[in-house]
Amino acid sequence: MAERETASDQLSRILHLLALASREDGASVNELSDAMDSSPEQVLRDLQEVYTRAYYHPAGSGEDAQILIEADRVHVWTKGDFRRPARLSPGEALALGLGLRVLAAEADEERRARILELAERLEWRLAGRSPAEHLAGIAVEPHRQEEAEIRVAVQQATREGRRCRIGYLKPGAAGPDNREMDPYVVVAASGWWYVLGRCCRDGAVKAFRLDRIVEVEPGETAFEIPGDFDPGEHLSG
């Protein structure tokens, strides 16, 4: 039974195909099929896959590449993205080199040798810079308390009825948002741990996911849980 092709395989083949056909005089279908070790029919299917998608992309999104099939010759015009080699920053090259070595570990012997050769070429380009220079441009997440440690601290503040200051990292935010809250209860719901409590900023009862709390600091201010507090009302939906 033939191995099923993945979307990654098809994308890799199409990008290679566009680069080959973007030469000034284009390329014949047979030349492309020989270079790609593929059939002429597969080459035409790949080209059709590219230009038919232009019909349901947003207006203007397909203008970066235009394809003309004239007789048996293929011409591709681009704004240059498919013809010139990508210029990687040192950090990007370092990440790509690491990724290639991970990929090589799972590849067969012949493919592994080719992947490692490419990784070594990248590393050779990086050899002129010290490790400190490479790391200087890489953002490292600052130290944060472990989630289990945070859960224990919040649960203790809940039992003692003590207000907390938390650092809460919202999705997509560059950094944590610091706020004070009265933690009423810690619950597990839908596969996540939450702390439900009153946010002192606006007075509303909210659910905060514990894995998004990067820091917690119990204070001395005491609070009482309202008698009509119902956890279910704040976890629905």
C-alpha positions in Angstrom: 0.0 0.0 0.0 1.4 3.4 -1.0 2.3 5.8 1.7 -0.2 8.6 2.1 1.1 12.0 1.1 1.0 14.7 3.8 0.3 18.4 3.3 3.9 19.1 4.2 5.1 16.9 1.4 2.9 18.7 -1.1 3.9 22.2 0.1 7.6 21.3 -0.1 7.1 20.0 -3.7 5.1 23.1 -4.8 7.7 25.5 -3.4 10.5 23.7 -5.2 8.4 23.6 -8.4 7.7 27.4 -8.3 11.4 28.1 -7.8 12.4 25.9 -10.8 9.8 27.4 -13.1 10.6 31.1 -12.2 13.7 31.1 -14.4 13.7 33.8 -17.1 12.9 31.3 -19.9 10.6 29.1 -17.7 10.8 25.3 -17.8 9.1 22.5 -19.7 6.8 20.2 -17.9 9.2 17.3 -18.6 12.1 19.2 -17.2 10.1 19.9 -14.0 9.0 16.3 -13.6 12.6 15.1 -14.0 13.9 17.6 -11.5 11.2 16.8 -9.0 11.4 13.0 -9.6 7.7 13.2 -10.3 5.3 12.5 -13.2 4.2 15.3 -15.6 0.7 14.7 -14.5 1.7 15.4 -10.8 3.5 18.6 -11.9 0.3 19.8 -13.6 -1.8 18.9 -10.6 0.5 20.8 -8.3 0.3 23.9 -10.5 -3.4 23.6 -10.7 -3.5 23.4 -6.9 -1.7 26.8 -6.8 -3.7 28.8 -9.3 -7.1 27.5 -8.4 -6.7 28.6 -4.9 -6.5 32.2 -6.1 -10.3 32.2 -6.7 -11.2 31.9 -3.0 -8.3 33.9 -1.5 -8.9 37.5 -0.5 -8.6 40.0 -3.4 -4.9 40.8 -4.2 -3.5 37.9 -2.2 -2.6 35.9 -5.3 -0.6 38.7 -7.0 2.8 37.6 -5.6 2.9 34.7 -8.1 1.5 34.3 -11.6 1.6 31.1 -13.6 1.4 30.7 -17.4 1.3 27.2 -19.0 2.0 27.7 -22.7 2.1 24.4 -24.8 4.3 22.3 -22.5 6.3 25.2 -21.0 5.6 26.7 -17.6 6.4 30.3 -16.7 6.2 31.7 -13.2 6.5 35.4 -12.4 6.9 36.4 -8.8 8.0 39.5 -6.8 11.2 37.6 -5.9 10.2 35.7 -2.8 10.5 32.3 -4.6 13.7 33.1 -6.5 16.1 34.6 -4.0 17.4 32.6 -1.1 15.9 33.5 2.3 18.2 35.6 4.5 18.0 34.3 8.1 19.0 36.2 11.2 21.5 34.4 13.4 18.7 33.5 15.8 16.6 32.1 13.0 19.5 30.1 11.6 20.2 28.7 15.1 16.6 27.7 15.5 16.5 26.1 12.1 19.8 24.2 12.7 18.3 22.8 15.9 15.1 21.9 14.1 17.0 20.1 11.4 18.9 18.0 13.9 15.6 16.9 15.5 14.3 16.1 12.1 17.4 14.1 11.2 17.0 11.9 14.3 13.7 10.6 12.9 14.8 10.3 9.2 16.2 7.2 7.3 19.9 6.9 6.9 20.2 8.5 3.4 17.9 11.5 4.2 19.5 11.9 7.6 22.9 12.5 6.0 21.5 15.2 3.7 19.7 16.9 6.6 22.8 16.9 8.8 24.9 18.3 6.0 22.5 21.3 5.8 22.6 21.7 9.6 26.4 21.7 9.6 26.4 24.4 6.9 24.2 26.6 9.1 26.3 26.0 12.1 29.5 26.8 10.2 27.9 30.2 9.3 27.2 30.7 13.0 30.7 29.7 14.2 32.1 33.2 14.0 29.8 34.4 16.9 30.2 33.5 20.6 27.4 31.7 22.4 26.7 34.9 24.4 26.2 36.8 21.2 23.7 34.3 20.0 21.8 34.2 23.3 21.7 38.0 23.5 19.0 38.2 20.9 16.8 35.4 22.3 14.1 36.3 24.7 14.0 34.1 27.8 10.9 33.9 30.0 11.7 35.3 33.4 11.5 33.0 36.4 8.0 32.1 37.5 6.6 30.1 40.3 5.5 26.5 39.4 1.8 26.0 38.8 1.5 23.5 41.7 3.2 26.0 44.0 0.8 28.7 42.9 -2.2 26.5 43.4 -1.0 25.6 47.0 -0.5 29.3 47.8 -3.9 30.3 46.4 -5.7 27.5 48.3 -4.0 28.6 51.5 -5.1 32.2 51.0 -8.6 30.9 50.3 -8.7 28.9 53.5 -7.4 31.9 55.5 -9.6 34.4 53.7 -6.6 36.6 52.7 -6.5 39.0 49.7 -3.8 38.2 47.1 -1.8 40.1 44.5 -1.4 38.0 41.3 0.4 38.4 38.1 -2.0 37.2 35.4 -0.9 36.5 31.8 -3.7 37.1 29.4 -3.6 35.3 26.0 -1.5 37.3 23.5 -0.3 39.7 26.2 3.4 40.7 26.2 3.6 40.4 30.0 1.6 39.7 33.1 -1.1 42.1 34.4 -0.8 42.7 38.2 -4.0 42.9 40.2 -5.4 42.2 43.6 -8.2 39.7 44.2 -10.1 37.9 47.0 -9.8 34.2 46.2 -13.0 32.5 47.1 -12.4 28.9 45.9 -10.1 26.8 43.7 -11.9 24.4 41.4 -11.2 22.1 38.4 -13.4 22.4 35.4 -13.1 21.5 31.7 -9.6 20.1 32.2 -8.2 23.3 33.9 -7.7 24.6 37.4 -9.4 27.9 38.2 -9.5 30.3 41.1 -12.8 32.1 41.5 -12.9 35.3 43.3 -13.6 39.0 43.5 -11.3 41.2 41.3 -10.5 44.3 43.4 -10.0 46.4 40.2 -13.7 46.4 39.2 -15.4 44.5 42.0 -16.6 41.7 39.7 -16.3 38.0 40.5 -14.2 36.3 37.9 -12.6 33.0 37.0 -8.8 33.0 36.6 -7.0 30.0 35.1 -4.2 29.0 37.4 -1.8 28.1 34.6 -2.0 31.8 33.5 -1.0 33.1 37.0 2.7 33.5 36.9 3.1 34.9 40.5 1.0 35.1 43.6 1.7 37.0 46.8 -0.8 36.6 49.7 -1.4 39.9 51.7 -2.8 40.7 55.1 -6.2 42.1 54.1 -9.0 39.8 55.2 -12.2 39.2 53.2 -15.4 37.2 53.5 -17.2 35.1 50.9 -20.7 36.5 50.1 -23.5 34.2 51.2 -25.0 34.1 47.7 -21.8 33.1 46.0 -22.4 30.3 43.5 -19.3 28.9 41.7 -21.4 27.3 39.0 -22.5 30.7 37.8 -19.0 31.7 37.0 -17.9 28.6 35.2 -20.8 28.1 32.8 -20.0 28.7 29.1 
